[in-house]
Amino acid sequence: MYCLVFLTGVVELQAQETQQAQVEKVSNKMFFQALQLYKEMKFWDCARELSILLDFNPGYSQMDHALLMLGNCLYEVNLHEGAERIYKFMLRKHVKSEYLPEAILGIERIHYDRGNYRSCIEYFKILRRSNPAQRILNYAGYYAGLAYYHLGDYPACNETLELANSTSPYYEHTLYTRGVSLLQMKNIEQALEILRVLSEMPPTDDERQSILDETHLTLGYVYYEMGYFKDALSHFRTVSPSSSKHPDALLAAGWTEANQKNWNKAASLLTLLYNNYENSPQTSECLFLLGRCYLKLGKYDNAVEIYEYLIEHHQDLQSSAHRDSLQKELLFEKQRIQKRKMELLSLESKLVKSIYNQSENSYSPFEQRKGNMTSTHFQLFRDIERERKEMNRLEQEIDQLKQQSRPVKSEHNWIAYAEYGITRAKFLKRQTLRHQQ
């Protein structure tokens, strides 16, 4: 009797082990498919497949790796709140995982993106105690260094950024931030040395070109303040026309020419700025300086026209008293959209899972499984995809509105300057007419 019970238990145990092995085999296949999507940077599709895997086999042997990938995918599709929850769940449940440093890095960069710079630095310190690989330290040191910079701790910024070596994907950004932090510390010689090295790098891609433009602009400012106007102009002119910094470079070049009393050259640069970037943040200062150039050139009517437009333009900017409240409304709307995107991801995962037949052969790539979809499945999937695209479009529009509706800050009373300029231009015009008579 006891022997029969024992044999029955052995048989049941073997059956369970066989079933678990089968589930693990299917899970490995699902994980490989998700990994391929991750490598192809199809982060939404990867997140969907990982959600199904985690629901199918909560005890999966590579659960820690799957959770890390899911957190990374959610981060890449701008679902930062969901990503942070995944990372923190991983920290609690997989304390001995080899992927723990990467999860901490994920939380660190989320806090940086939110502007929680002190929290970002705290997670960086936790990460360093885990003795991470240089690859992870390159990323972590970059975010922490920037956080120190935003907090005004420039020595800590420079020291932290030095942890990243030339293999870092942010190496150019690291050099630039070190350079500007050294400028803040009044260490001009070392700052210029670093920025010069960076400025001489070849523009291998758009990202490298962007940081090179920023570097040339900064070097131009430094040389301008030092009175080396020729060198300053050289760097201002090197900023590419496609760069977002091109309006700043044109304005700075205009000031440089004006300081050398090259009024025609300055007016030409400022006119180019006004014609191509009429609604840029530099417009008020551009118009002020252009009016001054016309005064120096004796073109008093042109100066009056420019100053009058400056008054009209700046009054329009100041009349937007609702900008602060609009920023808050946009932030709330973006949070609502991100919550809906998480719901869509969950719905899509459940829909795709319903297509599976819970057998090994049914866990084929999703494109191959579309043939098993009913008309109802297809319609639901299409509706979810359409709504997700709409949410992405709305999110992009909100980001653009946030950028456009930022409060205008100015250290100068451009209206007062313009009113004085008009008075000055009319006075000089009268004086000129008297002399001619």
C-alpha positions as a Python dict, from the first residue, in 0.01 Angstrom:
ca = {
    (1, 'M'): (0, 0, 0),
    (2, 'Y'): (272, 247, 100),
    (3, 'C'): (473, 146, -207),
    (4, 'L'): (175, 222, -434),
    (5, 'V'): (128, 567, -278),
    (6, 'F'): (497, 639, -320),
    (7, 'L'): (496, 532, -687),
    (8, 'T'): (185, 744, -750),
    (9, 'G'): (362, 1045, -596),
    (10, 'V'): (668, 987, -813),
    (11, 'V'): (455, 969, -1127),
    (12, 'E'): (271, 1293, -1037),
    (13, 'L'): (601, 1466, -961),
    (14, 'Q'): (744, 1357, -1297),
    (15, 'A'): (431, 1483, -1472),
    (16, 'Q'): (462, 1819, -1300),
    (17, 'E'): (829, 1842, -1393),
    (18, 'T'): (746, 1757, -1754),
    (19, 'Q'): (474, 2022, -1761),
    (20, 'Q'): (705, 2281, -1605),
    (21, 'A'): (975, 2196, -1859),
    (22, 'Q'): (721, 2242, -2137),
    (23, 'V'): (607, 2578, -1996),
    (24, 'E'): (972, 2687, -1964),
    (25, 'K'): (1041, 2586, -2322),
    (26, 'V'): (746, 2788, -2451),
    (27, 'S'): (851, 3081, -2229),
    (28, 'N'): (1203, 3076, -2373),
    (29, 'K'): (1057, 3092, -2722),
    (30, 'M'): (836, 3388, -2625),
    (31, 'F'): (1129, 3562, -2459),
    (32, 'F'): (1349, 3517, -2768),
    (33, 'Q'): (1077, 3672, -2984),
    (34, 'A'): (1051, 3968, -2745),
    (35, 'L'): (1430, 4003, -2746),
    (36, 'Q'): (1432, 4025, -3126),
    (37, 'L'): (1169, 4301, -3113),
    (38, 'Y'): (1379, 4483, -2851),
    (39, 'K'): (1689, 4467, -3073),
    (40, 'E'): (1481, 4604, -3362),
    (41, 'M'): (1373, 4892, -3130),
    (42, 'K'): (1006, 4793, -3162),
    (43, 'F'): (953, 4878, -2798),
    (44, 'W'): (572, 4882, -2791),
    (45, 'D'): (548, 4539, -2954),
    (46, 'C'): (820, 4406, -2725),
    (47, 'A'): (638, 4537, -2416),
    (48, 'R'): (319, 4366, -2532),
    (49, 'E'): (493, 4030, -2579),
    (50, 'L'): (671, 4055, -2244),
    (51, 'S'): (342, 4135, -2068),
    (52, 'I'): (194, 3816, -2214),
    (53, 'L'): (501, 3614, -2112),
    (54, 'L'): (493, 3737, -1753),
    (55, 'D'): (124, 3655, -1727),
    (56, 'F'): (174, 3311, -1888),
    (57, 'N'): (466, 3207, -1667),
    (58, 'P'): (514, 3417, -1350),
    (59, 'G'): (787, 3176, -1238),
    (60, 'Y'): (995, 3212, -1555),
    (61, 'S'): (1364, 3143, -1498),
    (62, 'Q'): (1470, 3468, -1675),
    (63, 'M'): (1206, 3678, -1505),
    (64, 'D'): (1458, 3942, -1391),
    (65, 'H'): (1584, 3997, -1746),
    (66, 'A'): (1228, 4009, -1880),
    (67, 'L'): (1129, 4268, -1619),
    (68, 'L'): (1429, 4485, -1703),
    (69, 'M'): (1344, 4474, -2073),
    (70, 'L'): (980, 4558, -1999),
    (71, 'G'): (1085, 4858, -1786),
    (72, 'N'): (1318, 4977, -2062),
    (73, 'C'): (1045, 4939, -2324),
    (74, 'L'): (797, 5140, -2117),
    (75, 'Y'): (1061, 5410, -2071),
    (76, 'E'): (1127, 5427, -2445),
    (77, 'V'): (756, 5474, -2525),
    (78, 'N'): (741, 5754, -2262),
    (79, 'L'): (546, 5555, -2002),
    (80, 'H'): (786, 5655, -1725),
    (81, 'E'): (552, 5592, -1434),
    (82, 'G'): (491, 5234, -1547),
    (83, 'A'): (863, 5185, -1608),
    (84, 'E'): (949, 5301, -1255),
    (85, 'R'): (697, 5059, -1105),
    (86, 'I'): (854, 4772, -1298),
    (87, 'Y'): (1209, 4868, -1195),
    (88, 'K'): (1112, 4899, -827),
    (89, 'F'): (927, 4566, -837),
    (90, 'M'): (1245, 4412, -972),
    (91, 'L'): (1450, 4565, -691),
    (92, 'R'): (1217, 4410, -432),
    (93, 'K'): (1177, 4066, -587),
    (94, 'H'): (1517, 3999, -747),
    (95, 'V'): (1770, 4138, -502),
    (96, 'K'): (2048, 3909, -629),
    (97, 'S'): (1990, 3964, -1000),
    (98, 'E'): (2282, 4056, -1221),
    (99, 'Y'): (2051, 4310, -1387),
    (100, 'L'): (1991, 4505, -1068),
    (101, 'P'): (2236, 4788, -1155),
    (102, 'E'): (2053, 4846, -1483),
    (103, 'A'): (1720, 4867, -1300),
    (104, 'I'): (1866, 5127, -1062),
    (105, 'L'): (2000, 5315, -1364),
    (106, 'G'): (1649, 5312, -1510),
    (107, 'I'): (1508, 5475, -1196),
    (108, 'E'): (1795, 5725, -1189),
    (109, 'R'): (1729, 5852, -1540),
    (110, 'I'): (1352, 5873, -1477),
    (111, 'H'): (1416, 6098, -1176),
    (112, 'Y'): (1653, 6307, -1387),
    (113, 'D'): (1390, 6347, -1661),
    (114, 'R'): (1139, 6463, -1398),
    (115, 'G'): (1381, 6721, -1261),
    (116, 'N'): (1420, 6536, -929),
    (117, 'Y'): (1794, 6595, -932),
    (118, 'R'): (1868, 6510, -569),
    (119, 'S'): (1683, 6179, -599),
    (120, 'C'): (1871, 6112, -922),
    (121, 'I'): (2202, 6159, -740),
    (122, 'E'): (2092, 5935, -451),
    (123, 'Y'): (2015, 5650, -691),
    (124, 'F'): (2351, 5709, -858),
    (125, 'K'): (2526, 5667, -523),
    (126, 'I'): (2334, 5343, -461),
    (127, 'L'): (2433, 5224, -807),
    (128, 'R'): (2802, 5297, -751),
    (129, 'R'): (2800, 5083, -436),
    (130, 'S'): (2693, 4787, -650),
    (131, 'N'): (3024, 4807, -842),
    (132, 'P'): (2859, 4830, -1187),
    (133, 'A'): (3025, 4758, -1520),
    (134, 'Q'): (3187, 5051, -1701),
    (135, 'R'): (2909, 5043, -1961),
    (136, 'I'): (2647, 5117, -1694),
    (137, 'L'): (2872, 5367, -1517),
    (138, 'N'): (2902, 5563, -1842),
    (139, 'Y'): (2526, 5620, -1844),
    (140, 'A'): (2482, 5664, -1469),
    (141, 'G'): (2771, 5910, -1437),
    (142, 'Y'): (2630, 6118, -1722),
    (143, 'Y'): (2285, 6162, -1564),
    (144, 'A'): (2429, 6225, -1217),
    (145, 'G'): (2680, 6475, -1354),
    (146, 'L'): (2403, 6669, -1524),
    (147, 'A'): (2200, 6659, -1203),
    (148, 'Y'): (2492, 6810, -1011),
    (149, 'Y'): (2521, 7077, -1281),
    (150, 'H'): (2154, 7174, -1248),
    (151, 'L'): (2200, 7197, -871),
    (152, 'G'): (2499, 7430, -918),
    (153, 'D'): (2753, 7187, -769),
    (154, 'Y'): (3007, 7226, -1050),
    (155, 'P'): (3306, 7053, -882),
    (156, 'A'): (3091, 6743, -815),
    (157, 'C'): (2959, 6766, -1172),
    (158, 'N'): (3309, 6763, -1319),
    (159, 'E'): (3428, 6486, -1086),
    (160, 'T'): (3128, 6266, -1164),
    (161, 'L'): (3147, 6312, -1540),
    (162, 'E'): (3512, 6208, -1533),
    (163, 'L'): (3390, 5857, -1441),
    (164, 'A'): (3262, 5813, -1797),
    (165, 'N'): (3527, 5713, -2051),
    (166, 'S'): (3547, 5751, -2429),
    (167, 'T'): (3333, 5439, -2482),
    (168, 'S'): (3030, 5623, -2342),
    (169, 'P'): (2756, 5697, -2599),
    (170, 'Y'): (2729, 6035, -2428),
    (171, 'Y'): (3102, 6106, -2442),
    (172, 'E'): (3063, 6427, -2646),
    (173, 'H'): (2788, 6551, -2411),
    (174, 'T'): (3008, 6462, -2115),
    (175, 'L'): (3298, 6668, -2252),
    (176, 'Y'): (3071, 6963, -2319),
    (177, 'T'): (2915, 6960, -1974),
    (178, 'R'): (3258, 6931, -1815),
    (179, 'G'): (3370, 7230, -2019),
    (180, 'V'): (3079, 7453, -1914),
    (181, 'S'): (3107, 7341, -1550),
    (182, 'L'): (3475, 7441, -1554),
    (183, 'L'): (3371, 7779, -1698),
    (184, 'Q'): (3132, 7819, -1404),
    (185, 'M'): (3427, 7742, -1174),
    (186, 'K'): (3628, 8018, -1354),
    (187, 'N'): (3880, 7758, -1470),
    (188, 'I'): (3892, 7914, -1818),
    (189, 'E'): (4212, 7754, -1946),
    (190, 'Q'): (4108, 7395, -1874),
    (191, 'A'): (3755, 7463, -1999),
    (192, 'L'): (3882, 7598, -2331),
    (193, 'E'): (4115, 7300, -2367),
    (194, 'I'): (3825, 7054, -2333),
    (195, 'L'): (3590, 7254, -2556),
    (196, 'R'): (3855, 7290, -2828),
    (197, 'V'): (3910, 6915, -2833),
    (198, 'L'): (3537, 6865, -2870),
    (199, 'S'): (3499, 7132, -3140),
    (200, 'E'): (3759, 6957, -3358),
    (201, 'M'): (3572, 6626, -3364),
    (202, 'P'): (3423, 6531, -3703),
    (203, 'P'): (3040, 6559, -3734),
    (204, 'T'): (2973, 6186, -3776),
    (205, 'D'): (2596, 6204, -3720),
    (206, 'D'): (2315, 6446, -3634),
    (207, 'E'): (2362, 6403, -3259),
    (208, 'R'): (2735, 6477, -3284),
    (209, 'Q'): (2658, 6778, -3506),
    (210, 'S'): (2414, 6912, -3247),
    (211, 'I'): (2668, 6903, -2964),
    (212, 'L'): (2935, 7053, -3194),
    (213, 'D'): (2702, 7345, -3271),
    (214, 'E'): (2647, 7397, -2899),
    (215, 'T'): (3023, 7385, -2841),
    (216, 'H'): (3101, 7642, -3113),
    (217, 'L'): (2837, 7874, -2971),
    (218, 'T'): (2982, 7846, -2620),
    (219, 'L'): (3338, 7900, -2744),
    (220, 'G'): (3215, 8205, -2934),
    (221, 'Y'): (3063, 8348, -2617),
    (222, 'V'): (3386, 8289, -2423),
    (223, 'Y'): (3603, 8458, -2687),
    (224, 'Y'): (3352, 8744, -2711),
    (225, 'E'): (3378, 8807, -2336),
    (226, 'M'): (3757, 8795, -2364),
    (227, 'G'): (3750, 9053, -2643),
    (228, 'Y'): (3877, 8815, -2914),
    (229, 'F'): (3609, 8915, -3165),
    (230, 'K'): (3768, 8751, -3469),
    (231, 'D'): (3780, 8411, -3295),
    (232, 'A'): (3428, 8463, -3162),
    (233, 'L'): (3289, 8532, -3509),
    (234, 'S'): (3465, 8226, -3647),
    (235, 'H'): (3283, 8002, -3398),
    (236, 'F'): (2947, 8177, -3435),
    (237, 'R'): (2963, 8132, -3813),
    (238, 'T'): (3045, 7761, -3774),
    (239, 'V'): (2708, 7688, -3611),
    (240, 'S'): (2508, 7510, -3882),
    (241, 'P'): (2191, 7678, -4022),
    (242, 'S'): (1989, 7364, -3941),
    (243, 'S'): (2079, 7389, -3572),
    (244, 'S'): (1830, 7507, -3310),
    (245, 'K'): (2116, 7728, -3189),
    (246, 'H'): (2148, 7912, -3519),
    (247, 'P'): (1931, 8209, -3404),
    (248, 'D'): (2154, 8247, -3096),
    (249, 'A'): (2461, 8236, -3319),
    (250, 'L'): (2322, 8504, -3555),
    (251, 'L'): (2235, 8733, -3263),
    (252, 'A'): (2576, 8683, -3104),
    (253, 'A'): (2750, 8748, -3437),
    (254, 'G'): (2541, 9065, -3472),
    (255, 'W'): (2659, 9188, -3130),
    (256, 'T'): (3019, 9101, -3219),
    (257, 'E'): (3007, 9306, -3542),
    (258, 'A'): (2833, 9590, -3359),
    (259, 'N'): (3105, 9599, -3093),
    (260, 'Q'): (3354, 9647, -3376),
    (261, 'K'): (3132, 9925, -3520),
    (262, 'N'): (3064, 9718, -3832),
    (263, 'W'): (2704, 9841, -3840),
    (264, 'N'): (2619, 9727, -4191),
    (265, 'K'): (2745, 9375, -4127),
    (266, 'A'): (2562, 9364, -3795),
    (267, 'A'): (2238, 9486, -3956),
    (268, 'S'): (2269, 9223, -4229),
    (269, 'L'): (2303, 8941, -3972),
    (270, 'L'): (2017, 9073, -3761),
    (271, 'T'): (1789, 9111, -4063),
    (272, 'L'): (1865, 8751, -4155),
    (273, 'L'): (1772, 8648, -3801),
    (274, 'Y'): (1448, 8846, -3804),
    (275, 'N'): (1341, 8723, -4149),
    (276, 'N'): (1403, 8355, -4074),
    (277, 'Y'): (1318, 8333, -3703),
    (278, 'E'): (1053, 8601, -3648),
    (279, 'N'): (895, 8427, -3348),
    (280, 'S'): (1212, 8309, -3179),
    (281, 'P'): (1303, 8404, -2818),
    (282, 'Q'): (1581, 8621, -2964),
    (283, 'T'): (1341, 8848, -3159),
    (284, 'S'): (1311, 9128, -2900),
    (285, 'E'): (1686, 9163, -2852),
    (286, 'C'): (1742, 9129, -3227),
    (287, 'L'): (1501, 9416, -3301),
    (288, 'F'): (1658, 9633, -3030),
    (289, 'L'): (2007, 9587, -3173),
    (290, 'L'): (1888, 9626, -3532),
    (291, 'G'): (1726, 9957, -3439),
    (292, 'R'): (2053, 10067, -3283),
    (293, 'C'): (2241, 9975, -3601),
    (294, 'Y'): (2001, 10187, -3808),
    (295, 'L'): (2056, 10477, -3568),
    (296, 'K'): (2432, 10450, -3613),
    (297, 'L'): (2388, 10432, -3991),
    (298, 'G'): (2164, 10741, -3990),
    (299, 'K'): (1860, 10545, -4113),
    (300, 'Y'): (1626, 10705, -3862),
    (301, 'D'): (1296, 10611, -4026),
    (302, 'N'): (1405, 10247, -4038),
    (303, 'A'): (1503, 10266, -3673),
    (304, 'V'): (1162, 10407, -3573),
    (305, 'E'): (985, 10135, -3773),
    (306, 'I'): (1189, 9861, -3604),
    (307, 'Y'): (1141, 10002, -3253),
    (308, 'E'): (765, 10036, -3305),
    (309, 'Y'): (747, 9674, -3412),
    (310, 'L'): (954, 9577, -3106),
    (311, 'I'): (696, 9742, -2877),
    (312, 'E'): (410, 9564, -3053),
    (313, 'H'): (590, 9228, -3047),
    (314, 'H'): (689, 9246, -2680),
    (315, 'Q'): (344, 9357, -2567),
    (316, 'D'): (204, 9045, -2735),
    (317, 'L'): (444, 8832, -2534),
    (318, 'Q'): (360, 9003, -2206),
    (319, 'S'): (-15, 8974, -2264),
    (320, 'S'): (-5, 8593, -2225),
    (321, 'A'): (-84, 8595, -1853),
    (322, 'H'): (-236, 8248, -1871),
    (323, 'R'): (91, 8077, -1960),
    (324, 'D'): (156, 7933, -1612),
    (325, 'S'): (-190, 7783, -1581),
    (326, 'L'): (-165, 7650, -1935),
    (327, 'Q'): (160, 7471, -1846),
    (328, 'K'): (-14, 7300, -1554),
    (329, 'E'): (-308, 7197, -1772),
    (330, 'L'): (-75, 7054, -2034),
    (331, 'L'): (114, 6854, -1772),
    (332, 'F'): (-211, 6710, -1638),
    (333, 'E'): (-325, 6621, -1992),
    (334, 'K'): (4, 6446, -2066),
    (335, 'Q'): (-29, 6238, -1749),
    (336, 'R'): (-380, 6142, -1855),
    (337, 'I'): (-255, 6035, -2199),
    (338, 'Q'): (24, 5824, -2049),
    (339, 'K'): (-227, 5650, -1822),
    (340, 'R'): (-444, 5572, -2125),
    (341, 'K'): (-144, 5435, -2315),
    (342, 'M'): (-75, 5194, -2026),
    (343, 'E'): (-439, 5082, -2046),
    (344, 'L'): (-406, 5030, -2421),
    (345, 'L'): (-91, 4822, -2373),
    (346, 'S'): (-277, 4603, -2122),
    (347, 'L'): (-576, 4568, -2355),
    (348, 'E'): (-357, 4482, -2652),
    (349, 'S'): (-167, 4221, -2449),
    (350, 'K'): (-494, 4056, -2342),
    (351, 'L'): (-624, 4063, -2699),
    (352, 'V'): (-313, 3902, -2843),
    (353, 'K'): (-309, 3644, -2563),
    (354, 'S'): (-664, 3542, -2653),
    (355, 'I'): (-539, 3443, -2998),
    (356, 'Y'): (-298, 3189, -2847),
    (357, 'N'): (-414, 2829, -2812),
    (358, 'Q'): (-197, 2771, -2504),
    (359, 'S'): (24, 2528, -2697),
    (360, 'E'): (386, 2547, -2796),
    (361, 'N'): (330, 2582, -3170),
    (362, 'S'): (85, 2869, -3122),
    (363, 'Y'): (355, 3095, -2974),
    (364, 'S'): (486, 3201, -3311),
    (365, 'P'): (572, 3561, -3406),
    (366, 'F'): (269, 3786, -3395),
    (367, 'E'): (276, 3860, -3768),
    (368, 'Q'): (229, 3486, -3831),
    (369, 'R'): (-54, 3464, -3578),
    (370, 'K'): (-267, 3728, -3751),
    (371, 'G'): (-416, 3453, -3965),
    (372, 'N'): (-583, 3312, -3653),
    (373, 'M'): (-762, 3639, -3575),
    (374, 'T'): (-1138, 3655, -3604),
    (375, 'S'): (-1305, 3962, -3751),
    (376, 'T'): (-1378, 4076, -3393),
    (377, 'H'): (-1012, 4031, -3296),
    (378, 'F'): (-902, 4221, -3603),
    (379, 'Q'): (-1142, 4511, -3541),
    (380, 'L'): (-1041, 4542, -3175),
    (381, 'F'): (-672, 4530, -3261),
    (382, 'R'): (-719, 4797, -3528),
    (383, 'D'): (-913, 5019, -3287),
    (384, 'I'): (-639, 4988, -3022),
    (385, 'E'): (-366, 5065, -3276),
    (386, 'R'): (-560, 5366, -3407),
    (387, 'E'): (-612, 5504, -3057),
    (388, 'R'): (-246, 5448, -2965),
    (389, 'K'): (-134, 5647, -3271),
    (390, 'E'): (-378, 5921, -3175),
    (391, 'M'): (-237, 5928, -2820),
    (392, 'N'): (117, 5955, -2958),
    (393, 'R'): (10, 6243, -3184),
    (394, 'L'): (-158, 6426, -2897),
    (395, 'E'): (148, 6374, -2677),
    (396, 'Q'): (373, 6530, -2943),
    (397, 'E'): (137, 6826, -2980),
    (398, 'I'): (134, 6878, -2602),
    (399, 'D'): (515, 6879, -2595),
    (400, 'Q'): (515, 7144, -2869),
    (401, 'L'): (257, 7354, -2684),
    (402, 'K'): (455, 7330, -2361),
    (403, 'Q'): (761, 7458, -2543),
    (404, 'Q'): (570, 7744, -2707),
    (405, 'S'): (383, 7847, -2392),
    (406, 'R'): (680, 7872, -2157),
    (407, 'P'): (676, 8203, -1967),
    (408, 'V'): (890, 8466, -2136),
    (409, 'K'): (1166, 8580, -1907),
    (410, 'S'): (1369, 8888, -1984),
    (411, 'E'): (1629, 9080, -1792),
    (412, 'H'): (1560, 9389, -2000),
    (413, 'N'): (1266, 9623, -2040),
    (414, 'W'): (1267, 9612, -2418),
    (415, 'I'): (962, 9839, -2443),
    (416, 'A'): (1136, 10115, -2247),
    (417, 'Y'): (1448, 10074, -2462),
    (418, 'A'): (1240, 10090, -2779),
    (419, 'E'): (1052, 10401, -2664),
    (420, 'Y'): (1383, 10571, -2589),
    (421, 'G'): (1513, 10456, -2929),
    (422, 'I'): (1216, 10613, -3107),
    (423, 'T'): (1269, 10941, -2922),
    (424, 'R'): (1640, 10931, -3001),
    (425, 'A'): (1583, 10854, -3370),
    (426, 'K'): (1332, 11140, -3412),
    (427, 'F'): (1566, 11382, -3233),
    (428, 'L'): (1865, 11284, -3450),
    (429, 'K'): (1650, 11311, -3763),
    (430, 'R'): (1547, 11667, -3670),
    (431, 'Q'): (1909, 11757, -3599),
    (432, 'T'): (2016, 11622, -3935),
    (433, 'L'): (1744, 11816, -4120),
    (434, 'R'): (1847, 12140, -3945),
    (435, 'H'): (2209, 12092, -4048),
    (436, 'Q'): (2101, 12028, -4407),
    (437, 'Q'): (1896, 12348, -4410),
}
